[in-house]
Every structure is written in structure tokens, then in C-alpha cells.
């Protein structure tokens, strides 16, 4: 059957808008309960952000598991999105050379010598079948071949044309306090040679702290211009609560409790890991600890290929503290896809005086923290549990989009990362 690429693009855009918890500001999401351990990283560096340079040899790796005994026929498509991760007006033929926007997920392996049977799938982009020719944000939608209208998961990555030079600085000396609880950024975006003719009106700047999407900020105009430089400084939006360093645990060796693990127990069909009981840090002094800003790495002792040899572990989190009456508490980090949902929400045990949460996680080394989300609010707070410090080593990622009047898509013309405290 011959398919019309224009109809395909329109249809996929409609599907993207109708997804459960539509992509919105967080494009990484799992919608089927049997899928786990979704990671979107650089193909050669699993700690690198999901950003590649247009026309380069850079590659994105999307990896995920389905807990199942047999593989299924999965397919995926690419949807070009605007700076807010909403599908834009482009047809597939405009960002894919041949206009055909579907491909099989044919790189998969079965788990080996694990108590939990699963299938690991991997998508590497670009490849000979999917080679986008435009910069910007791309949403990968994965679905079962037999049910193309049902989305199993989505993953987002970006392609940048490195045309705008970004200079960024972060300090604890902010416009609201000095070396206390906050950090403040200042930016200079050099637009010479980037094709931007009106930097005062045609730029969209997005800034993320530690890859969180709940407190991501958007700037649509600079505070001043200096020749061809757009300057962003002394703006209230550029002040972030400092938070504290991420907590850590390791389930690499299931015979001996690792860092942050109190004990293991096997109860068919899962291993159980009980983590050390955590306490709030809001009233404790800042203490440095080397962390990966909420990321994780799949690892298993004695397993040369943890992609298929790491087991799944029911991991039990406990946070002992009085209940916060006007907010919910969540486990935050890449281990929960940075999402505030029923899986990551902690339940308060009144009899024990503690918050509790259990997550099914693949063996590995993990970062996490506890965030409080006030009722009827979307942005989470570090202050109620973790506390805030200006000295925290936070990672800020800056994206610069060109959004000219009448443009049909938003080009990503610059990306930079600045780390506070280093």
C-alpha cells in the first residue's frame, strides 16, 4: 500500500496532541505499564544530553525494556515539534528526505540469566531510514504495529545548528539574596552569522535546571542588546532555588547491599531492595557530594552486558518526616522520568510517621531527590524536604531557538550547559 506522507504527518500530529498527558513540556513518557527503564542519551555517552549537531556524526540512543517473554513488532515515527514540544505545522516530507515517517524497532535482545524476563529495545538516530534534515525538537512515538493508534511511549531529542554562541554564568550572589538559598544566571547570546535579524523579538530561550521540566523557564525577549548580542541579566526568571545535591544508591550487586541500600530480599518473582531510611535535609547545612544531577546508569556486578543481564528490583523508598499537609511528595530524577504521577508519588504512612514509595527499577547506580508539589500547582519545591543552598552543584542547560515572524518552524540555533559551583 502506498502511503501519502502528508496525510501521515497530519495524522501523527493529531495523535501527539491526543496522547495521555500529552507531550507538553516533558516529551519523555511511558504509557504502557509493561515498559520500563526508558533512557534518551548520547549514543556514545549515557550521561550526555539528548542533543546532536545537525549534519554531524553525533547519534542519539533511545533504550527501553518491556517486561515480557517474547518480543513484539514495534514501530516508531518522528514528529517535529516547537520549543514547547508541541507538534508544529511541518509535513514529514519537509524534515525527512524521503518523506516516509515510520520504521521498525528491529534492534532488540532478550534478557539473559535474570529472574525477571524482559526484552531490551534500542533505537539509534539518525540512521539510513530516519535522517532528519532540519534542526529543532523531535518527538519519537513508539507503537505496536498491530495497534498504530495506541502510543506505548514517547522520547524527545533535539538537533542543533550551532550558529549562536552562548556565554552563560551562574552565581550565588542573586538579586534576592547573597550566598544563601538561590542561584542566578546571566546569559549573552551572540547572533552574528546565525541568520537572526531581530534578536530583540525573534529568539526563544529555554533554561532547564538539572533536566527538570517543572521549573523550566522561557524567555522571549532579552533585557538589553549589545550590538548583535542579546543580553539576559538581572531578570527574576533567571533566579532558581539552589536545592541540595542529589541522593544516591546502588543496586549493582544483589548479594551485598551497596551504597544507600539497607537490605535485599528475594520474594518470587522479584528481588526487593530496601533503601536506607531518608530524613529531610531542609534544616541541615549544605554538604557536597558528587552526583549526576538526577541521572542513572544501568550496571550489574559481573555482567559484561548490563543492557540485558541486569535484573529488575522492587526498590523501596522511605522518607521519615511529619506529613506536609498542603503538598504531595514525589521521588524525582531520571528514574521516574522527571514526572509527577501515581508511580512517583509517595504515600504517607501515618502509623510509621513516614512517606513510602516502591519503584520497579533495573539494577544500577541512581540519583534521586524528594520534591514537594503544592496542591493545584505544577512547579515542585526543593525547600520543604531537601532545602536550598547557593553552593549546590546544579547543571543548567540553555536552548536558543530562532522564531522569525511567519516562520513555519522554530530552529534550534544554540545550546550550552553551565554548571554552578564549578
C-alpha positions as CSV (number, residue, x, y, z in Angstrom):
1,X,0.0,0.0,0.0
2,X,1.4,3.4,-1.0
3,X,1.1,6.0,1.8
4,X,0.7,9.7,1.5
5,X,3.5,11.3,3.7
6,X,1.4,14.5,4.1
7,X,-1.5,12.5,5.5
8,X,0.8,10.5,7.7
9,X,2.3,13.8,9.2
10,X,-1.2,15.3,9.8
11,X,-2.4,12.0,11.4
12,X,0.7,11.7,13.7
13,X,0.3,15.4,14.8
14,X,-3.3,14.7,15.8
15,X,-2.2,11.6,17.7
16,X,0.5,13.5,19.5
17,X,-2.0,16.1,20.7
18,X,-4.3,13.3,22.0
19,X,-1.6,11.4,23.9
20,X,-2.3,10.7,27.6
21,X,-0.5,13.5,29.5
22,X,0.3,15.0,26.0
23,X,4.0,15.6,25.4
24,X,3.8,19.2,26.6
25,X,6.9,20.3,28.3
26,X,8.2,16.8,29.1
27,X,8.5,14.6,26.0
28,X,9.9,11.5,27.7
29,X,7.0,9.4,28.8
30,X,5.8,5.7,29.1
31,X,2.1,5.0,28.6
32,X,2.1,1.2,28.9
33,X,2.8,-0.4,32.3
34,X,4.9,-3.2,31.0
35,X,7.6,-0.8,29.7
36,X,10.4,0.4,31.9
37,X,13.9,2.0,32.0
38,X,13.4,4.5,29.2
39,X,16.6,6.4,28.6
40,X,17.4,9.0,25.9
41,X,21.0,10.0,25.8
42,X,24.0,10.5,23.5
43,X,24.9,7.2,21.8
44,X,28.5,7.4,23.0
45,X,27.9,8.9,26.4
46,X,24.9,7.9,28.5
47,X,25.4,11.0,30.7
48,X,25.2,13.4,27.8
49,X,22.0,15.3,27.0
50,X,19.8,14.2,24.1
51,X,21.1,16.8,21.7
52,X,23.1,16.3,18.5
53,X,24.5,18.7,15.9
54,X,22.9,18.9,12.5
55,X,24.9,17.2,9.8
56,X,27.4,15.7,12.3
57,X,28.2,12.1,13.2
58,X,26.5,12.5,16.5
59,X,23.9,9.9,17.4
60,X,21.0,9.6,19.9
61,X,20.4,6.4,21.7
62,X,16.9,5.5,22.9
63,X,16.8,2.4,25.1
64,X,13.8,0.8,26.9
65,X,12.7,-2.6,28.2
66,X,9.4,-4.4,28.1
67,X,8.8,-7.0,30.8
68,X,7.7,-9.9,28.6
69,X,8.9,-13.3,27.4
70,X,8.6,-12.5,23.7
71,X,9.4,-9.6,21.5
72,X,6.7,-7.8,19.6
73,X,6.7,-5.9,16.4
74,X,7.2,-2.3,17.4
75,X,7.5,0.7,15.1
76,X,8.3,4.4,15.6
77,X,7.8,7.7,13.9
78,X,9.3,11.2,14.2
79,X,7.2,14.3,14.9
80,X,8.9,17.7,14.6
81,X,7.9,20.0,17.5
82,X,8.2,23.6,18.6
83,X,10.2,24.8,21.5
84,X,7.4,23.7,23.9
85,X,7.4,20.1,22.4
86,X,4.0,20.6,20.7
87,X,3.8,19.3,17.1
88,X,4.3,22.1,14.6
89,X,2.9,22.6,11.0
90,X,5.7,20.8,9.1
91,X,5.0,17.8,7.0
92,X,7.2,14.7,7.2
93,X,8.5,15.4,3.7
94,X,9.9,18.7,5.0
95,X,12.2,17.2,7.7
96,X,12.8,13.7,6.4
97,X,14.5,13.3,2.9
98,X,12.1,10.7,1.5
99,X,9.0,11.8,3.5
100,X,8.2,8.3,4.8
101,X,7.9,8.6,8.5
102,X,7.9,5.1,10.0
103,X,10.5,2.5,10.8
104,X,10.6,-0.8,12.7
105,X,12.3,-1.1,16.1
106,X,14.4,-4.1,15.0
107,X,17.4,-3.7,17.4
108,X,16.3,-5.8,20.4
109,X,17.7,-8.5,22.7
110,X,16.3,-10.9,25.3
111,X,17.4,-10.7,28.9
112,X,19.8,-13.4,30.0
113,X,20.1,-15.2,33.4
114,X,17.7,-12.8,35.1
115,X,14.8,-13.6,37.4
116,X,12.6,-11.1,35.5
117,X,12.3,-11.8,31.8
118,X,12.3,-8.7,29.6
119,X,13.2,-7.6,26.1
120,X,15.5,-4.6,25.6
121,X,14.9,-2.4,22.6
122,X,17.2,0.2,21.2
123,X,16.7,3.0,18.6
124,X,19.7,4.9,17.3
125,X,19.2,8.1,15.4
126,X,19.8,9.4,12.8
127,X,20.2,6.3,10.6
128,X,19.7,5.4,7.0
129,X,15.9,5.2,7.4
130,X,15.4,8.3,9.6
131,X,17.8,11.1,8.9
132,X,16.2,14.5,9.8
133,X,17.5,17.5,7.8
134,X,16.1,20.3,10.0
135,X,17.1,21.5,13.4
136,X,14.7,21.7,16.3
137,X,12.9,19.3,18.7
138,X,11.8,15.8,17.6
139,X,9.3,13.5,19.4
140,X,9.8,9.8,18.8
141,X,6.5,7.9,19.1
142,X,6.7,4.2,19.6
143,X,3.7,1.9,18.9
144,X,2.8,-1.7,18.3
145,X,2.5,-2.5,14.6
146,X,-0.9,-4.1,15.2
147,X,-2.3,-1.0,17.1
148,X,-0.8,2.0,15.4
149,X,-3.2,4.4,17.1
150,X,-2.1,3.4,20.6
151,X,1.1,5.1,21.9
152,X,3.4,2.9,24.1
153,X,6.0,5.6,24.8
154,X,7.5,8.8,23.6
155,X,11.1,10.1,23.7
156,X,12.3,13.5,22.8
157,X,15.7,14.7,21.4
158,X,16.9,17.9,19.8
159,X,19.1,18.7,16.7
160,X,21.0,21.9,17.0
161,X,22.6,24.1,14.3
162,X,25.5,25.6,16.4
163,X,25.2,29.1,14.9
164,X,24.6,31.2,18.0
165,X,27.4,31.4,20.6
166,X,26.1,31.3,24.2
167,X,28.0,32.7,27.1
168,X,26.5,31.8,30.5
169,X,27.4,32.4,34.1
170,X,25.7,31.3,37.4
171,X,26.3,32.8,40.8
172,X,25.0,32.6,44.4
173,X,25.0,36.4,44.6
174,X,21.5,37.0,43.4
175,X,19.1,39.9,43.3
176,X,17.1,38.5,46.2
177,X,19.8,37.1,48.5
178,X,23.5,36.7,48.7
179,X,25.2,33.3,49.0
180,X,22.1,31.9,50.7
181,X,19.3,29.8,49.1
182,X,19.4,30.7,45.4
183,X,21.4,30.8,42.2
184,X,21.1,33.4,39.4
185,X,22.0,33.1,35.7
186,X,23.2,35.7,33.2
187,X,23.4,35.0,29.5
188,X,24.8,36.6,26.4
189,X,23.7,35.2,23.0
190,X,25.8,36.2,20.0
191,X,23.6,36.1,16.9
192,X,26.1,37.3,14.3
193,X,26.2,34.8,11.4
194,X,23.1,32.9,12.7
195,X,20.5,34.4,10.3
196,X,18.8,36.2,13.2
197,X,17.9,39.7,12.0
198,X,15.9,40.8,15.0
199,X,17.3,39.3,18.3
200,X,15.0,41.5,20.4
201,X,11.9,39.7,19.2
202,X,12.9,36.6,17.2
203,X,14.6,34.5,19.9
204,X,13.1,32.0,22.4
205,X,15.5,31.0,25.2
206,X,14.7,27.9,27.3
207,X,16.6,27.1,30.5
208,X,16.4,23.8,32.5
209,X,17.9,23.1,35.9
210,X,19.1,19.5,36.2
211,X,16.9,18.4,33.3
212,X,13.7,19.2,35.3
213,X,10.8,20.3,33.2
214,X,8.5,21.5,36.0
215,X,10.6,24.7,36.7
216,X,11.9,25.2,33.1
217,X,11.8,28.9,32.2
218,X,11.1,30.6,28.8
219,X,12.4,34.0,27.8
220,X,11.0,35.7,24.7
221,X,12.9,39.0,24.9
222,X,16.3,40.0,26.2
223,X,16.9,42.6,28.9
224,X,19.1,44.5,26.6
225,X,21.0,44.4,23.3
226,X,24.7,44.9,22.8
227,X,25.3,45.1,19.1
228,X,24.5,41.6,17.8
229,X,24.4,40.2,21.4
230,X,21.2,39.5,23.2
231,X,21.8,40.0,26.9
232,X,19.7,38.3,29.6
233,X,20.6,39.5,33.1
234,X,19.0,40.7,36.3
235,X,15.8,39.1,35.4
236,X,13.6,37.5,38.1
237,X,13.0,34.4,35.9
238,X,16.7,33.7,36.0
239,X,16.7,33.1,39.8
240,X,16.4,29.4,40.8
241,X,16.2,27.8,44.3
242,X,19.5,26.1,44.9
243,X,18.2,22.8,46.2
244,X,20.8,20.2,47.5
245,X,22.9,17.6,45.9
246,X,21.0,14.5,44.7
247,X,20.9,11.5,46.9
248,X,22.5,8.2,45.7
249,X,22.0,4.5,45.9
250,X,23.4,1.4,44.1
251,X,21.8,-2.0,43.4
252,X,24.8,-3.3,41.4
253,X,25.4,-6.4,43.4
254,X,22.3,-8.2,44.7
255,X,24.3,-10.4,47.1
256,X,25.7,-7.5,49.1
257,X,23.9,-4.2,49.9
258,X,25.5,-1.3,48.1
259,X,25.6,2.4,48.8
260,X,22.3,3.6,50.2
261,X,20.8,0.1,50.5
262,X,19.8,-1.4,53.8
263,X,19.0,-5.0,52.7
264,X,17.9,-7.3,49.9
265,X,15.2,-9.9,49.9
266,X,14.0,-12.3,47.2
267,X,10.3,-13.0,47.1
268,X,9.2,-14.5,43.8
269,X,9.2,-13.1,41.2
270,X,11.3,-10.1,42.3
271,X,14.3,-9.1,44.3
272,X,13.4,-6.4,46.8
273,X,15.8,-3.7,47.8
274,X,15.0,-1.7,51.0
275,X,16.9,1.6,50.9
276,X,18.2,3.3,54.0
277,X,15.6,5.4,55.6
278,X,16.0,9.0,54.5
279,X,15.5,12.2,56.6
280,X,14.7,15.7,55.4
281,X,17.7,18.0,54.8
282,X,15.9,21.3,54.9
283,X,17.4,22.3,58.3
284,X,20.9,20.7,57.8
285,X,24.0,22.5,56.5
286,X,25.0,22.1,52.9
287,X,27.3,19.1,52.3
288,X,28.9,18.5,48.9
289,X,28.5,15.1,47.3
290,X,29.5,14.1,43.7
291,X,26.3,13.4,41.8
292,X,25.0,13.2,38.3
293,X,22.1,15.7,38.7
294,X,19.4,13.0,38.8
295,X,20.7,10.6,36.1
296,X,21.3,6.9,36.4
297,X,23.4,4.2,34.8
298,X,22.3,0.6,34.4
299,X,25.0,-1.7,36.0
300,X,25.3,-5.2,37.3
301,X,28.2,-6.9,39.1
302,X,29.9,-9.5,36.9
303,X,27.6,-8.6,33.9
304,X,29.6,-7.6,30.8
305,X,26.3,-6.6,29.1
306,X,24.1,-4.9,31.7
307,X,21.7,-3.9,28.9
308,X,20.4,-7.5,29.0
309,X,22.0,-9.0,32.1
310,X,20.9,-6.5,34.8
311,X,17.9,-7.7,36.8
312,X,14.8,-5.8,37.9
313,X,14.4,-4.9,41.6
314,X,11.4,-3.7,43.5
315,X,13.1,-0.7,45.3
316,X,11.5,0.6,48.5
317,X,12.0,4.3,49.4
318,X,11.2,5.7,52.9
319,X,11.3,9.3,54.0
320,X,10.7,9.8,57.7
321,X,9.3,13.2,58.5
322,X,6.0,14.8,59.5
323,X,3.4,14.9,56.8
324,X,3.3,18.0,54.6
325,X,-0.4,18.9,54.7
326,X,-0.7,21.1,51.6
327,X,1.6,19.3,49.2
328,X,2.4,15.9,47.7
329,X,5.9,14.4,47.9
330,X,7.5,12.7,44.9
331,X,10.7,10.8,44.1
332,X,12.4,12.9,41.4
333,X,15.1,12.0,38.8
334,X,15.5,10.2,35.6
335,X,14.4,7.0,37.4
336,X,10.9,8.4,37.4
337,X,11.3,10.2,34.0
338,X,11.0,13.6,35.9
339,X,7.3,13.1,36.1
340,X,4.9,13.7,39.0
341,X,2.4,10.8,38.7
342,X,1.0,8.0,40.7
343,X,4.1,5.9,40.3
344,X,6.5,8.6,41.7
345,X,4.1,9.9,44.4
346,X,5.0,8.9,47.9
347,X,2.2,7.7,50.2
348,X,2.2,8.8,53.8
349,X,2.1,6.0,56.4
350,X,0.6,7.7,59.5
351,X,1.3,4.7,61.8
352,X,5.0,4.8,61.0
353,X,5.3,8.6,60.5
354,X,6.9,8.4,57.1
355,X,6.5,8.7,53.4
356,X,6.8,5.5,51.3
357,X,7.2,4.6,47.6
358,X,8.1,1.5,45.7
359,X,9.6,1.6,42.2
360,X,10.5,-1.3,39.9
361,X,14.0,-0.4,38.7
362,X,16.7,-2.1,36.8
363,X,20.0,-2.8,38.6
364,X,22.3,0.2,38.5
365,X,23.6,3.4,40.1
366,X,20.9,6.0,40.7
367,X,20.5,9.6,41.7
368,X,17.2,10.9,43.2
369,X,15.8,13.6,45.4
370,X,12.4,14.4,47.1
371,X,10.3,17.2,45.7
372,X,7.1,18.7,47.2
373,X,4.4,19.7,44.8
374,X,1.8,22.1,46.4
375,X,-1.8,21.1,45.7
376,X,-3.1,22.8,42.5
377,X,0.5,23.7,41.4
378,X,2.7,22.3,38.7
379,X,6.2,23.5,39.9
380,X,7.8,21.4,42.6
381,X,9.7,22.8,45.6
382,X,13.0,21.7,47.0
383,X,12.7,23.7,50.2
384,X,10.2,21.5,52.2
385,X,12.3,18.3,52.1
386,X,15.8,18.9,50.6
387,X,16.3,22.5,51.5
388,X,18.1,25.1,49.3
389,X,21.7,26.2,49.2
390,X,23.6,28.6,46.8
391,X,26.6,26.2,46.9
392,X,24.8,23.2,45.2
393,X,26.4,21.9,42.0
394,X,23.4,22.4,39.7
395,X,23.5,21.9,35.9
396,X,21.7,24.5,33.7
397,X,21.1,23.7,30.1
398,X,20.3,26.6,27.7
399,X,18.5,26.2,24.4
400,X,18.2,29.1,21.9
401,X,15.5,28.9,19.2
402,X,15.1,31.2,16.2
403,X,11.4,32.1,15.8
404,X,11.0,34.7,13.0
405,X,7.6,36.1,12.1
406,X,5.8,33.9,9.6
407,X,8.3,31.0,10.2
408,X,6.9,27.5,9.8
409,X,9.1,26.0,12.5
410,X,11.5,27.1,15.3
411,X,15.1,26.4,14.5
412,X,17.4,25.4,17.4
413,X,20.5,27.6,16.8
414,X,22.3,27.2,20.0
415,X,22.7,25.0,23.1
416,X,25.1,25.3,26.1
417,X,25.5,23.9,29.6
418,X,26.8,25.7,32.6
419,X,27.4,24.1,36.0
420,X,27.1,26.1,39.2
421,X,29.8,25.6,41.8
422,X,32.5,24.6,39.4
